[in-house]
Amino acid sequence: MARIFISPSKYVQGPGELAKLGEYVVSYGKKALVVISAGGIKRFGGVLEESFKAASLDFQYDNFNGECSQDEIDRLVEVYRSSDTDVVVGVGGGKIFDTAKAVASNVDAPVVIVPTIAATDAPCSALSVIYTPEGQFKEYQFFKANPNLVLMDTEIISKSPVRLSVSGMGDALATYFEGRACTRSDAGTCAGGKSTGAANALAKLCYETLMAEGAKAKLALEAGVCTESVEKVIEANTLLSGLGFESAGLAGAHAIHNGLTAMPETHVLYHGEKVAFGTLVQLVLENADEIYEVLDFCVEVGLPVTFEQLGVKDASYERVLEVAKLACAENDTLHNMPFEVTPEKVAAAMLAADAYGREALAE
């Protein structure tokens, strides 16, 4: 199997970049279908409209229904086909990005991704996570190309709720460890081949950036400012983690996240918050040296390290085993670990991670 590295065609990050969106998008089409929430239109509609007007670019909004489900993708495909649009633009959070990518793939159109938060590593990838309309994980969908453009306006992102950026750190936290596991097991990656040295180097830089800058960035974000630490963490959350997870591989942490969707009480948490706990579980499975460093980081920045922090009051072995069974599904990535995994091993690791977390919080 070949070694494969994939990435967006262009990545732009900096303050005030949303006001330039029109001049970027006009390179890809004449009329944009803008997938955005009603709240997004309220917050950013004026900037978007001025930007499109300045670029002489026609556009049409369509309000996102809130879940990246096949029903929502199919609905927006019909909107695209009936509206004479020729480029898809997703503005907002991870489920909007994933929906926009899926729509663009279905109609073979260019896609521009415009995060207004830095909460996941979804923007850069050529895949979408599909859920049921009720919010339970269903499947990954893979596309033939990454986004044409990812645009990050760091001024806007630094004004978003701090918890969202911290969640992005949680998602990014898994990148190095999952990539390392895939390299050790010689597993295939989301890019359709084996990992490259470049992907693993980016994944390691992602982890090192979080350790060096994460806590400082959180304090700056709480002050409502965009510092160099914030810029570095936004890049880690989005570009480094996005390229790293896709071309270095997924393993235990994201599979644990997917298993946790079987617990309805965890649906109120963000993706990266559950991935952070999944990272701890993976490290317990590996008996890895970094577990206490990662645990201390999670506690310092406010990522969940216990079932209680995940909103789970009933963490009986029987319930946890059901989560572990879903995480061990044949089509999920837990089998990329460099050793045999079973639901029983995963359940034990989840309960142990919870115990480590409770001890760390009590200190």
DRENTI-336041 format. One line per 10 residues: number of its first residue (from 1); their letters; for each residue x, z, y of N, C-alpha, C. Coordinates in steps of 0.1 Angstrom, whole numbers. Example, Ala and Ser with C-alpha at 12.3 -4.5 7.8 and 13.67 -1.06 7.14 Angstrom:
2
1) as) 132 78 -57 123 78 -45 132 78 -33; 128 71 -22 137 71 -11 129 79 0;
This chain:
363
1) marifispsk) 8 0 -12 0 0 0 9 0 13; 5 -8 22 13 -9 34 12 3 43; 22 5 52 21 15 62 14 8 74; 4 15 80 -3 9 91 -5 19 102; -3 14 114 -5 22 127 -15 14 135; -26 21 140 -35 14 149 -38 23 161; -43 16 172 -45 23 184 -54 15 194; -59 21 204 -67 14 214 -58 4 221; -64 -7 227 -56 -17 234 -50 -11 246; -57 -2 253 -52 4 265 -57 18 267;
11) yvqgpgelak) -49 27 272 -53 41 275 -49 44 289; -58 49 297 -56 52 311 -60 66 313; -51 74 320 -54 88 322 -49 92 336; -58 98 344 -54 103 357 -66 107 366; -64 114 377 -75 118 386 -81 106 393; -94 106 394 -101 95 402 -102 82 395; -99 81 382 -100 68 375 -114 63 373; -124 72 373 -138 68 370 -142 58 381; -137 60 393 -141 51 404 -136 37 403; -126 35 393 -120 22 391 -126 16 378;
21) lgeyvvsygk) -136 22 372 -141 17 359 -145 2 360; -153 -1 370 -158 -15 371 -147 -25 370; -135 -23 377 -125 -33 377 -118 -34 363; -119 -23 355 -114 -24 341 -124 -31 333; -137 -28 334 -147 -33 324 -149 -48 327; -148 -53 339 -151 -67 342 -141 -76 335; -130 -71 330 -121 -79 322 -127 -82 308; -137 -75 304 -143 -76 290 -156 -83 290; -163 -83 301 -177 -89 301 -183 -90 315; -195 -95 315 -202 -97 328 -214 -88 330;
31) kalvvisagg) -219 -82 319 -230 -72 320 -228 -62 309; -227 -49 314 -224 -38 305 -237 -30 301; -237 -27 288 -247 -17 283 -240 -4 283; -245 5 292 -238 18 294 -246 29 287; -240 34 276 -247 44 268 -242 58 274; -252 65 279 -250 77 287 -262 87 286; -260 99 288 -271 109 288 -278 109 301; -290 115 302 -297 116 315 -288 125 324; -282 135 318 -274 144 327 -262 137 332; -256 128 324 -245 120 328 -248 111 340;
41) ikrfggvlee) -260 105 339 -264 96 350 -265 105 363; -271 117 362 -273 125 373 -259 129 379; -249 132 371 -236 137 376 -227 125 380; -227 114 373 -218 104 376 -223 90 380; -237 89 380 -243 76 382 -239 70 395; -238 78 406 -234 72 419 -220 66 419; -210 73 412 -197 68 411 -197 55 403; -204 55 392 -204 44 383 -210 31 390; -221 34 397 -228 22 403 -220 16 414; -213 25 422 -204 20 432 -192 12 426;
51) sfkaasldfq) -187 17 415 -176 10 408 -180 -3 403; -192 -4 397 -197 -17 391 -200 -27 403; -206 -22 413 -209 -30 425 -196 -36 431; -186 -28 432 -173 -33 438 -167 -44 429; -169 -43 416 -164 -53 407 -173 -65 404; -185 -65 411 -195 -75 409 -199 -76 394; -201 -64 388 -204 -63 374 -218 -58 372; -226 -66 365 -240 -62 362 -240 -51 351; -250 -42 350 -250 -32 340 -265 -28 337; -266 -21 326 -279 -15 322 -276 -2 315;
61) ydnfngecsq) -283 9 320 -282 22 314 -291 23 302; -287 30 292 -296 35 281 -293 49 278; -304 57 278 -302 72 276 -299 74 261; -288 81 258 -285 86 245 -295 96 240; -299 95 228 -309 104 222 -303 118 217; -290 119 217 -284 132 214 -278 134 200; -280 124 191 -273 125 178 -268 112 174; -256 111 169 -250 99 164 -255 96 150; -267 91 149 -274 89 136 -275 73 135; -278 69 123 -280 55 120 -292 50 128;
71) deidrlvevy) -302 58 129 -314 54 137 -311 51 151; -302 60 157 -299 58 171 -290 45 173; -281 43 164 -272 31 164 -281 19 163; -290 18 154 -299 7 152 -307 4 164; -312 15 170 -320 13 183 -312 7 194; -300 11 196 -292 6 206 -287 -8 203; -285 -12 191 -282 -25 187 -293 -35 192; -305 -31 190 -317 -39 194 -317 -40 210; -314 -29 216 -314 -29 231 -303 -39 236; -291 -38 230 -280 -47 233 -285 -62 232;
81) rssdtdvvvg) -290 -65 220 -294 -79 217 -305 -84 226; -313 -75 231 -324 -80 240 -322 -79 255; -310 -75 258 -307 -73 273 -297 -82 279; -291 -91 272 -282 -101 277 -269 -94 281; -266 -82 275 -253 -76 278 -242 -81 269; -229 -80 273 -218 -85 265 -206 -76 264; -208 -63 268 -198 -53 266 -205 -39 266; -200 -30 257 -206 -17 256 -197 -7 262; -203 2 270 -195 13 277 -201 26 273; -194 35 267 -199 48 263 -193 59 273;
91) vgggkifdta) -202 66 280 -197 76 290 -203 89 286; -194 99 284 -199 113 280 -190 119 270; -197 125 259 -190 132 249 -188 125 236; -184 132 226 -179 126 213 -190 118 206; -202 123 205 -213 116 198 -217 103 206; -216 104 219 -218 91 227 -208 81 223; -195 85 223 -184 76 220 -186 70 206; -189 78 196 -191 73 183 -203 63 182; -213 66 189 -225 57 189 -221 44 196; -215 45 207 -211 32 214 -201 24 206;
101) kavasnvdap) -192 30 199 -183 22 190 -190 16 179; -200 23 173 -208 17 162 -216 5 166; -222 7 178 -231 -4 183 -222 -16 186; -211 -14 193 -202 -25 196 -197 -32 183; -194 -25 173 -190 -31 160 -201 -39 154; -213 -34 155 -224 -41 149 -227 -55 156; -225 -55 169 -228 -68 176 -215 -75 180; -203 -71 175 -191 -77 177 -188 -79 192; -189 -68 199 -187 -68 214 -175 -59 217; -168 -61 229 -158 -52 234 -164 -38 237;
111) vvivptiaat) -157 -27 236 -162 -14 239 -152 -6 247; -157 0 258 -149 8 267 -154 23 265; -145 32 263 -149 46 261 -144 54 273; -153 62 279 -151 69 291 -155 84 289; -146 92 284 -149 106 282 -150 113 295; -160 122 296 -161 131 308 -157 145 304; -153 147 291 -148 159 286 -136 156 277; -128 166 273 -117 164 264 -119 173 252; -131 171 245 -135 181 235 -132 176 221; -129 163 219 -126 158 206 -115 147 206;
121) dapcsalsvi) -110 143 194 -101 132 194 -108 119 190; -121 118 192 -129 107 189 -126 94 197; -123 95 210 -123 84 219 -114 72 214; -102 75 209 -93 64 206 -95 57 193; -103 62 184 -103 58 170 -112 46 167; -110 40 156 -118 29 151 -128 34 140; -133 46 142 -143 51 133 -153 60 140; -164 62 134 -175 71 139 -179 80 128; -182 92 132 -188 102 123 -203 101 125; -210 98 114 -224 96 114 -231 109 108;
131) ytpegqfkey) -241 113 115 -249 125 111 -263 121 108; -270 129 100 -285 127 99 -291 131 112; -304 127 114 -311 130 127 -312 146 129; -310 153 118 -311 168 119 -297 174 122; -286 166 122 -273 171 126 -264 174 114; -267 170 102 -258 173 91 -249 161 89; -237 163 85 -227 152 83 -233 143 72; -231 130 75 -236 120 65 -224 112 60; -216 106 69 -206 97 64 -197 93 76; -185 87 73 -177 80 83 -180 65 82;
141) qffkanpnlv) -180 59 94 -181 44 94 -168 39 101; -162 30 94 -149 24 99 -151 10 104; -144 7 115 -146 -6 122 -133 -14 122; -134 -26 125 -122 -35 124 -112 -34 136; -117 -27 146 -108 -26 158 -110 -13 165; -100 -7 172 -101 4 181 -107 0 194; -111 9 202 -117 6 215 -107 -3 223; -113 -11 231 -105 -20 240 -98 -12 251; -105 -1 256 -100 7 267 -106 21 265; -97 31 267 -101 45 268 -97 50 282;
151) lmdteiisks) -106 55 290 -103 59 304 -107 73 305; -97 81 309 -98 96 311 -96 99 326; -107 104 332 -106 108 346 -103 123 346; -91 127 348 -87 141 346 -93 151 357; -96 145 368 -103 153 378 -117 157 374; -124 148 367 -137 152 362 -136 161 350; -127 158 341 -125 166 329 -121 180 332; -113 182 342 -109 196 346 -120 204 352; -131 197 356 -143 204 361 -153 207 351; -151 202 339 -161 204 328 -160 218 323;
161) pvrlsvsgmg) -169 223 315 -169 237 310 -156 239 302; -149 250 304 -136 252 298 -137 252 283; -148 257 278 -150 258 263 -149 244 257; -153 234 264 -152 220 258 -137 216 256; -129 219 266 -115 215 265 -108 224 254; -112 236 253 -107 245 242 -111 240 229; -123 235 228 -128 229 215 -119 217 212; -115 209 222 -106 198 220 -93 202 214; -88 214 219 -76 219 213 -78 222 199; -89 227 195 -92 231 181 -92 218 172;
171) dalatyfegr) -98 207 177 -97 195 170 -83 190 169; -76 190 180 -62 186 179 -53 194 171; -56 207 169 -48 216 162 -46 212 147; -56 205 142 -56 201 128 -46 189 126; -43 181 136 -37 168 135 -24 168 127; -15 177 131 -2 178 125 -3 182 110; -11 192 107 -12 198 94 -19 188 84; -29 181 89 -36 172 80 -27 160 78; -20 155 88 -10 144 86 1 148 77; 6 160 78 17 164 69 12 165 55;
181) actrsdagtc) 0 170 53 -6 170 39 -7 156 33; -11 147 41 -13 133 36 1 127 33; 11 130 41 24 125 38 29 131 25; 27 144 23 32 150 11 25 145 -2; 12 141 0 5 136 -12 5 121 -13; 11 114 -3 12 100 -3 -2 94 -2; -11 100 5 -25 96 6 -26 85 16; -37 77 14 -41 67 24 -47 74 37; -47 66 48 -52 72 60 -64 64 65; -70 68 76 -82 62 82 -78 48 87;
191) aggkstgaan) -65 45 89 -61 32 93 -61 21 82; -63 26 70 -63 16 59 -50 14 51; -41 23 53 -28 22 46 -21 36 45; -8 36 44 -1 49 43 4 52 58; 8 65 60 12 69 73 25 63 77; 28 63 90 40 58 95 48 70 101; 61 69 103 69 79 110 64 81 124; 59 70 131 54 71 145 42 80 145; 33 78 136 21 86 136 24 101 133; 33 104 124 36 117 122 44 124 133;
201) alaklcyetl) 52 116 140 59 121 152 49 125 163; 39 116 165 28 119 175 20 131 171; 17 133 158 10 144 153 18 157 156; 31 157 153 39 168 156 40 172 171; 41 161 179 42 163 194 28 169 198; 17 165 192 4 171 196 4 186 193; 9 190 182 9 205 179 19 212 188; 31 206 190 40 213 199 35 214 213; 28 204 218 22 205 231 11 216 232; 3 217 222 -7 228 222 -1 241 223;
211) maegakakla) 10 243 215 17 256 214 23 260 228; 29 249 234 36 252 247 27 252 259; 16 245 259 8 243 271 -6 248 270; -11 250 258 -26 253 256 -31 265 264; -24 276 263 -28 289 270 -27 287 285; -17 281 290 -15 278 304 -26 269 309; -29 259 301 -40 249 305 -53 256 306; -56 265 297 -69 272 297 -70 280 310; -60 287 314 -60 295 326 -62 286 338; -56 275 339 -57 266 350 -71 260 350;
221) leagvctesv) -77 257 339 -91 252 338 -101 262 342; -98 275 339 -107 286 343 -106 287 358; -95 283 364 -94 283 379 -100 271 385; -104 261 377 -110 249 382 -100 239 387; -88 239 382 -77 230 388 -71 222 376; -66 211 380 -59 202 371 -44 202 373; -37 210 365 -22 211 366 -15 202 356; -2 202 356 5 194 346 2 199 332; 0 212 330 -3 217 317 -17 211 312; -26 210 322 -39 204 318 -38 190 315;
231) ekvieantll) -30 182 323 -28 168 319 -22 166 305; -12 175 302 -6 174 289 -16 177 278; -24 187 280 -34 191 269 -45 180 268; -49 174 279 -59 163 278 -53 152 270; -40 149 272 -34 138 264 -32 142 250; -29 155 247 -28 159 233 -42 159 226; -52 164 233 -65 164 227 -71 150 224; -67 140 232 -73 127 232 -64 117 225; -53 114 232 -44 103 227 -35 107 215; -28 118 216 -19 122 206 -27 126 193;
241) sglgfesagl) -37 133 194 -45 137 183 -53 125 177; -58 116 186 -65 104 182 -56 95 174; -45 92 179 -35 83 172 -30 90 159; -27 103 160 -22 111 149 -31 112 137; -44 116 140 -53 118 129 -56 105 122; -57 94 130 -62 81 124 -51 74 116; -38 75 121 -28 68 114 -19 77 105; -20 90 107 -13 100 98 -22 105 87; -35 106 90 -44 110 79 -52 123 81; -63 124 75 -72 136 75 -71 142 61;
251) agahaihngl) -72 156 61 -71 163 48 -81 174 48; -77 187 48 -85 198 45 -94 202 57; -88 203 69 -95 209 80 -108 202 84; -108 188 84 -120 181 88 -131 181 76; -126 182 64 -135 183 53 -142 197 53; -135 208 57 -141 221 58 -152 220 70; -148 214 81 -158 212 91 -171 205 86; -169 195 78 -181 187 73 -189 196 64; -182 205 56 -189 214 47 -197 224 55; -192 229 67 -198 239 75 -211 234 81;
261) tampethvly) -213 220 81 -226 215 87 -238 218 78; -235 223 66 -246 227 57 -251 241 61; -244 248 70 -249 261 75 -256 258 88; -269 258 89 -276 254 102 -271 262 114; -267 275 112 -264 283 123 -251 278 130; -243 270 123 -231 265 129 -233 253 138; -245 247 138 -247 235 145 -246 237 160; -247 249 165 -246 252 180 -231 252 184; -222 252 174 -208 252 178 -203 238 180; -192 236 187 -186 223 189 -178 219 177;
271) hgekvafgtl) -176 206 176 -168 200 165 -155 207 164; -147 207 175 -134 213 174 -133 227 171; -143 235 174 -144 249 171 -144 251 156; -152 242 149 -153 243 134 -141 238 128; -135 227 134 -122 222 129 -111 232 129; -111 240 140 -100 250 141 -101 260 130; -113 265 126 -115 273 115 -111 266 102; -115 253 101 -111 245 90 -95 244 88; -88 244 100 -74 244 99 -68 257 93; -74 268 97 -69 280 91 -72 281 76;
281) vqlvlenade) -83 275 72 -86 275 58 -76 266 51; -73 254 56 -63 246 50 -50 253 49; -46 260 59 -33 267 59 -33 278 48; -44 284 46 -45 294 36 -44 287 22; -51 276 20 -50 269 8 -35 265 5; -27 262 15 -13 258 14 -4 270 13; -9 282 17 -1 293 19 11 290 29; 7 283 40 17 278 49 23 288 58; 35 285 62 43 295 71 36 296 84; 29 286 89 24 286 103 11 294 105;
291) iyevldfcve) 6 299 94 -8 305 96 -9 315 107; 1 324 108 -1 335 118 2 329 132; 10 319 134 12 313 147 -1 306 151; -8 299 142 -20 292 145 -31 302 147; -32 313 140 -42 324 141 -40 330 155; -28 333 159 -26 339 172 -30 330 184; -27 317 182 -31 307 192 -46 306 193; -53 306 182 -68 305 183 -73 317 190; -68 329 186 -73 341 193 -70 341 208; -58 336 212 -55 336 226 -63 327 234;
301) vglpvtfeql) -67 315 229 -75 305 237 -90 306 234; -93 314 224 -108 316 222 -114 307 212; -107 302 202 -112 294 191 -117 304 180; -128 301 173 -133 310 163 -124 311 151; -122 324 146 -114 326 134 -121 334 124; -134 337 126 -142 344 116 -156 337 114; -162 341 103 -176 336 101 -185 341 112; -183 353 116 -191 359 127 -190 351 140; -178 347 143 -176 339 155 -182 325 153; -184 320 141 -191 308 138 -206 309 138;
311) gvkdasyerv) -210 321 140 -225 324 141 -231 326 127; -222 328 117 -227 330 103 -227 345 100; -239 350 98 -241 364 95 -241 367 80; -246 357 72 -246 358 58 -235 349 52; -223 355 50 -212 348 45 -209 352 30; -220 353 23 -219 357 9 -211 346 1; -205 350 -10 -197 341 -18 -206 329 -22; -218 331 -25 -227 320 -30 -229 310 -19; -231 315 -6 -233 305 5 -220 298 8; -209 305 8 -196 299 11 -193 289 0;
321) levaklacae) -196 292 -12 -193 282 -23 -201 269 -21; -213 270 -16 -221 258 -13 -214 249 -2; -209 256 8 -201 249 18 -189 242 12; -182 250 3 -170 245 -3 -173 233 -12; -185 233 -19 -189 221 -27 -191 209 -19; -197 210 -7 -199 199 2 -185 194 7; -176 204 11 -163 200 16 -155 192 5; -158 195 -7 -151 189 -18 -158 176 -23; -167 171 -16 -174 159 -20 -164 148 -23; -168 140 -32 -158 129 -37 -153 120 -26;
331) ndtlhnmpfe) -162 117 -16 -158 108 -6 -152 115 6; -149 128 6 -144 134 17 -129 136 16; -122 141 26 -108 140 27 -100 152 22; -107 162 17 -101 174 11 -92 170 -1; -95 159 -7 -87 154 -19 -74 147 -15; -72 147 -2 -59 142 3 -48 153 3; -52 165 0 -43 176 -1 -33 173 -12; -21 178 -11 -10 175 -22 -11 183 -34; -23 188 -37 -25 196 -50 -40 195 -53; -44 199 -65 -58 199 -69 -66 209 -61;
341) vtpekvaaam) -77 205 -56 -86 214 -49 -99 215 -57; -105 227 -57 -118 229 -64 -127 237 -54; -140 236 -56 -149 244 -47 -145 259 -47; -141 264 -59 -138 278 -60 -126 282 -52; -115 273 -52 -103 276 -44 -107 275 -29; -115 266 -25 -118 264 -11 -127 276 -6; -136 280 -14 -144 292 -11 -135 304 -9; -126 306 -18 -117 318 -17 -108 317 -4; -104 305 -1 -96 303 11 -104 305 24; -117 301 24 -125 304 35 -128 319 37;
351) laadaygrea) -130 326 27 -132 340 28 -119 347 32; -108 343 27 -95 348 31 -92 346 46; -95 333 50 -93 330 64 -101 339 73; -113 342 69 -122 351 77 -116 365 77; -110 369 66 -104 382 66 -92 383 75; -84 372 75 -72 372 84 -77 372 99; -88 365 101 -93 364 115 -98 378 119; -105 385 111 -111 398 114 -99 408 117; -89 407 110 -77 416 112 -71 412 125; -69 399 128 -63 395 141 -71 400 153;
361) lae) -84 399 152 -93 403 163 -93 418 165; -90 425 155 -90 440 156 -77 446 162; -67 437 162 -54 442 167 -54 445 182;
